[in-house]
């Protein structure tokens, strides 16, 4: 613990640098958010047409469904693993040697940078909320308990996204390229996370696959807690527990991969 | 004739150079398939649960989806390089097209080939063939003829939008982010029957952007669904010609804007 506190200034500096970089690329950030708003607009139109005048399907009223999808897609913006692109760039440019030589643990550096980049996104996402309400729909959380549990679940989901991001980033130590895996990840989280179709509408076979993947913990679980679809204390505890299990499993995998990655690192122009 | 042979030679050279990077080629194709696959998986799962979307069955939506992807791939054959036009104008790299005896627009469009079009084509053809099994269309010679014209016309319409936006580069030195946004609008909304969107969007996607002409209007003709149209059904039959109209305007605007090009200056 003392190690973390003594390195705190270094971590804060790294995080604030990434925050500034996010702001410097604000044009791209705004462009990316507009694409998300377009997606929300499409989802609303398609789902409204699918409901075809019915007020509720499988016990899910249409406005609730649209709120679910709007929140899920906005939330995914905050969980983008920016460190994947960052790491690829550092390896490409040979700067990775410099990063590894710093007197701060490498994985800690990456984590701090990810948090900084996300912090830079927050104001943009907050500004997009009223627009998201206009093109999609938003409603307050089901209850004060739901709000608190949602924030806890969202934080755990963020950790899971970051761990998967780390895993994908470390792949670049072998492949140099991470663009492909990063893009496939983005679509997998959208689809299997439930940001296009809530998992409750999945056909059974597909639902089984989704339940075995980590992506449901990034969208479906937190948003279901927010909306009250998961509301019994035992169910909330079970959902948060599942997220914790994924964090533990992914941490072990990341640590294992990192131990190997260290040994294969190639520093270009080094 | 020599203009066409020359452009073809330049295009093949562009393709050969892009294919040199084999891993990149593979990754880009996989990425394109993942992107389009996710979009289609959404429509697929939704329609297997809800049976129809504004009266369109799964087969019919898949038909529209596949057609749109094929058109998108064909449009990208010549208009992929527009995503890099802004940079070429800023750095003055665009100079080189001005000193050779071939239209700068043709030279620019044939310099490089966007590999992702092969992923789009692969996905589009697969979805289109599967959709045909589901809808069981009778492919008469006139239907095939109309399909070919519709793909060409749709590609011209989508390409025209890229050319028009790219033309902004000369005066404003910026166009890439608008291009990406326009591309998202097409890949988000052109895959679905237009009737699911409100009146304002339907109007905009027909007369503001030629989005309806890319695949939706031709699909209503081929699937015999023109009765649902808000516009005169005749417009759907002449959809391919609308693409020609758009490209004619776009090329004119591009060449006029080209005159404002000032090179990088140093």
Interface residues (C-beta under 8 A of the other chain):
Chain A: X27 X28 X31 X34 X35 X38 X39 X41 X42 X45 X46 X47 X48 X49 X50 X51 X52 X57 X177 X179 X180 X183 X184 X187 X188 X190 X191 X196 X197 X201 X202 X203 X206
Chain B: X23 X24 X27 X28 X30 X31 X34 X35 X37 X38 X41 X42 X43 X45 X46 X48 X49 X50 X52 X53 X54 X177 X180 X181 X184 X185 X188 X189 X192 X195 X196 X197 X198
